[in-house]
Amino acid sequence: MNWLRLLICVTACQLAGFIGSIFTRQAIPAWYAGLQKPSFTPPNWLFGPAWISLYLLMAAAAYLIWQKGWSTAGVRMALAIFLLQLLLNALWAPVFFGLRSPLLGMIVIASLWLTIIPTIFLFFKIYRPAALLLLPYFFWVSYASVLNISIYDLNR
């Protein structure tokens, strides 16, 4: 086990979540609380544990791919796409909560969703267990996308 690689993967993924939490914490009691939300909106307390868990799964998946080595076919591309989706992930909360824009949030989360799909496929070609670790993330972002769209629709 390469502890340095694992630490880098966990830190990078959790950092994306930390960036998002800065904007989320400030907006939830004020702006977000005043929005109309669909009936399937989960309680606010669920988002933190869900995202922390998903970021750990993402980190484990990236680590498993990185462990295959830079010379393994597709590893560099897979990790580049993974980093792109991680950047989009980190961007969503500043856009949705920081800018208070469900419309721009929809654009970012749609872009995120569209980068998760090739990430899973590329990981699958390299090491199937790594791809499987990303499935809960894909389903959660799919759910969050529908939630984002619904919030936009209810509040425009």
Residue pairs with C-beta under 8 A, 6 or more apart in sequence:
2 67
5 63
5 66
5 67
6 59
6 63
9 59
9 60
9 62
9 63
9 66
10 55
10 56
10 59
10 63
12 59
12 62
12 83
12 86
13 55
13 56
13 58
13 59
13 62
13 86
14 52
14 55
14 56
14 59
15 90
16 55
16 86
16 87
16 89
16 90
17 51
17 52
17 55
17 90
19 90
19 93
19 94
20 51
20 89
20 90
20 92
20 93
20 94
20 97
21 48
21 93
22 93
23 93
23 94
23 96
23 97
23 98
24 47
24 93
24 97
26 97
27 97
27 98
27 100
28 44
28 97
31 97
31 100
32 97
35 102
35 151
35 154
35 155
36 151
36 154
36 155
37 147
37 150
37 151
37 154
38 147
38 150
38 151
38 154
40 147
40 150
41 147
42 50
50 140
53 136
54 136
54 137
54 140
57 133
57 134
57 136
57 137
58 82
58 86
58 133
58 134
58 137
60 130
60 133
61 82
61 123
61 130
61 131
61 133
61 134
62 79
62 82
62 130
64 127
64 129
64 130
64 133
65 75
65 78
65 79
65 82
65 123
65 126
65 127
65 130
66 75
66 79
68 75
68 126
68 127
69 75
70 76
72 126
73 126
74 122
74 125
74 126
75 126
77 122
78 119
78 122
78 123
78 125
78 126
81 115
81 118
81 119
81 122
82 119
82 123
84 115
85 112
85 115
85 116
85 119
88 108
88 111
88 112
88 115
89 112
91 108
92 105
92 108
92 109
92 112
95 101
95 104
95 105
95 108
96 102
96 104
96 105
96 108
96 109
96 148
102 148
102 151
102 152
102 155
102 156
103 152
103 156
105 148
105 152
106 145
106 148
106 149
106 152
109 141
109 144
109 145
109 148
110 145
112 141
113 138
113 141
113 142
113 145
116 134
116 137
116 138
116 141
117 138
119 134
120 131
120 134
120 135
120 138
121 131
123 130
123 131
123 134
124 130
124 131
